[in-house]
Amino acid sequence: MEEPSYFQNALSSFVTDAACGGAIRHLVDIGYTLDQIVDRLDYPAPRAKVQRIMMDYLYESRVLLKEEPSAELFAAKEVFVQEQDAFGRRSMRKIAVDQKSQIDMTHATEIKFGNHDRELLAMEGADSEMLRQQENSAQTKAILWKESIYNPKRDGKLTELLHRKSEQNGEGYSYVSCAVGKPNVNQYSQHEENEPNRRGESEKLSAAAEEGLRCLNSRQRDYIQGIRWDRPVLYHRLNQRMLEIIGKLYEAGVYGGTAFFAVSREKITIPYK
């Protein structure tokens, strides 16, 4: 009895991904929240399925991590790129892509190389210091963090400190811990079509977290509430959105966590205010 149901659900997920997976990933890239994505889609996709695609992409693009940042995360990876010469002949070549290059953009673009048009994941060269640190990190299984505790009197305003460190290290090398939700073992049920599609069920936040989110604006709350908090702690890339969210939560006295900056190898514990 379970096999047909499993097959039907897998087929349904495949159809949904084929129909609107690309659109969902694009909307995530440009900053849409889960509810905004659901409202924007022309294809009538269930909210739970949209959320699954969104979450898979957040992990795949390393906006979210399930574990603390590690040397393995920042090691260069080999990928194939397609090249086209002046006569239109195409060929494939293997190159090493660093972490910064992997996260700068997720869409293909063209970069001019004399008489060649090289189509590859858009990437901007990481500066020599980042590459040197990355290569050193890749040689070890663990980053030797320089740990410290945030002190407002010494370090100044938290958002200014985090912004400065993120600028120095690069967004792709900067993460912050987030302990917002509570795990739900049924979140990735095979029977997604039976899951409630309203917020507060499939990705329910703890009561304390809901209370803490009141300091955020509606768009920031929607973003946090749209994430499946399937672990007690997740690690979010310290982009502008998360910098503003962490700043507001900290000032409201409802955030305490850890910031990671891989290039400078700094691990900063942030106590509750």
N, C-alpha and C positions, 0 to 999 in steps of 0.2 A: 504493500500500500504506500510505503514511503517513497519508493523509487519513482513512480510517475510524478508525485508531488515535487520531489527534488528536481527532476528533469524539467518540469514545467516552470519552476521558479528560476532555474538556471537559464532556460530559454528566454524567459521574460526579462531577466537582467541583461542578457546579451542584446536583446532587441532594444531595450532602453538605452544601453550604452552606445549602440550603433546609431540610434536615432538622434540622441542629444548629448552623448558623452563629450564630444568635442566642444559643443557650445557651453556645457557646464564648466569644463576646464578653462575655457577662455574667460568666462564670467568670474571664475575664482581669481584668475590672474589679474583682472582689472579691479578687484576689490569688492565684488558683490557678496552680500551675505546669503545664507541659505534661503531665507524667505524671498529675497529679491530674485534669486535664481529661479525658484519655483514659479514665481509670478511672471518672469520674463520668457520662459520657455514656451514655444508654440506647441511642442509635443506634450500631451497630457501625461507626464510622468509622475508617479506617486512620490510624495515627499521623502519617504524612507529610502527609495532607490536613488533619488537625487543626492541625498545626504551620503549614501554609501560611495557614490562616484566621487563626490567632493572630498570625502575623507581619504579615500584611496589616493587621490591626487595630491592632497596636502602632505601625505606621508611620502609619496613617490618623489615629489619636488622638494622634499625636506624642509618645508615650511614648519611642519610638526615632526617631532621625534618622540619615540616611545622610551628611549634611553638617554642618559646624559651624553652630550657631545663627546666623541672619541676621535682618536687619530685616524681610525679606519674611515670615518665619515669624510675627512678632508683629504684623503689620499686621492691622487689622480686616477681616473678610470679611462680605459681604452674604449673608444667608440669608432664606428665607421662613418665617414663622411663621403658625400658624392661630389665629384669634381667634373667640370665640363670645360673642354678646351675651346679654342677659337673656331674649330671646325664642328663643334656641336657634339663631339664624342664624349661620352660619359664614362667615368671610372670610379671605383671605390678605393678609399685609402683609410688606413687605421691611424688615429691620432690619440694622444693622451689629453684628456680634458680635466682641468682642475675644478675644485669645488666652486670657486667664484664663477667660472665659466658655465658650470652646470645650472646655476640658479639665476644668473643675470636675466635670461629670458628663456622661455620654454618653446618658443615658436621658431621655425626655420627662417633664415634671412640670407641675403647674399652679401658676400664680402669680396671686394675686388682685389685680385692679385695679378697685376699686369694684364696678360692676355687670358687669364683664367677667371672664371666665375665659380667660386667655391660655395656650395650650398651646405650649410651645417648649422648646428645649434648656435644661435647668436652668442658671441662671447667677447668680452673685453679682457685684454690681458691683465692678469693680476700683477701687481707691482713685484719687483724682485724680492722685497722683504717677505711678502706673503708667500711667494713660491719657495723661498729658502726655508721659512718656518714650516711650511707644509711638507717639504721633503724631509726635514728633520723629524717631524711628527710621524710621518708615514713609516719611519724606520723602527718605531716603538709601538707596543701594543696599548700603551696608555699615555695620555698627556700628563706631564708633570706640572700640575697646576700650581700657580703662586696664589695662595688663598689669603683673603682678607675679609674684613667685616665692614660693611658700609657704616660710616659715621657722618651724619649731616653736618656737624660742626667742622669736621676736617675736609669732607669731600664736597660740600655744597648740596644744592638741590639734586634729588635723585635723578630726575629726567635729564638734567643737564649732564650729570656724570655718565649715565648710560648712553646718551647721544654722543658724547665726546669719545667714549670707548668704542662705540659702534662705528663712528667715522674713522677712527684709527685702525680698526681691525677689518672693517668691511662688513656689510650686512650679512653676507653668507657665512661669516665666521663668528657671528654673535647670536647667542640664544639666551632665553630666560625661562625659568621653570614656572609652570602654571598648575596650581592645585585648586581647581575650580569645581569640578564635578565629582560624582561618585560612580564607581564602576557598576555596570549593569550587565550581568552575564547573558542576558537575552537580547542584547542590542544587535547582535549580528545573527539573529534567527534566520533559518533557511526559509521561513514562511513570512517573508517581508510583506506580502500583500495583505496579511492579517494584522500587521502592526498598526497601531494608531498613527494617524498622519498629523496630529496636532502637536505643537511644541509642548514639552513638559512630560511626555510619555516615553518616546523611544530614546531620548537623550536627556532624561530628567536630571536637573541639577539639584544639589543639596539645598535645603532650606536656608542654610547659612550663606551659601553662594548666591542664591537669589536675592537675599537681603543685601549682600555686599554690592551687587550689580546696580543698585539704585543710584549710585554716584555717577554711573556712566550715562552717556546720551543714548538715544534709541538705536542708532546705527551700531554703536559699540556693543550694546546689550545684545542686539540681534546676532552679531558676529559670534559672540561667546556662546549664546544659547543654541546656535546652529551647529556647534561642534559636538561630536560624540565624545564625551569624557569617559572613555572606556578603561581608563587607568587613574589611580589616585593622583598621579603627577604626569604631565606631558611637558615637553620642551618646545617652545615656540620661537621661531626666528625673530630677532629683535628688529622688526621693520617699524616704520613710522606708526602704523596703527597700533601695534602692540606696545610700543613705547608710550603712547598716549594713554592706553588702557592701564598699563602697570602704574604709571604716574598717578592717575586718578584713584586707583584702588589703594595705592600706598598712602596717599594723602588722606583718604577716608579711614585709614587704620585697618583695612581688611586684606592687605597683601603682605606676605613675607615669603621670600624665596631665594633663588640663586641665579646670578647672571654669569654667563660663560663667554669669554673672549679668547678664541683659539690662537690667534696670531701672537698676541702678547702673553698668552697662557695664563690669563687672570681668571680666577673664580671668586666672585664677590658675593658673600652672603648678605642678604638684605633682611634685617629683623623687622618685625612689625613696628609700626610707629607708636 
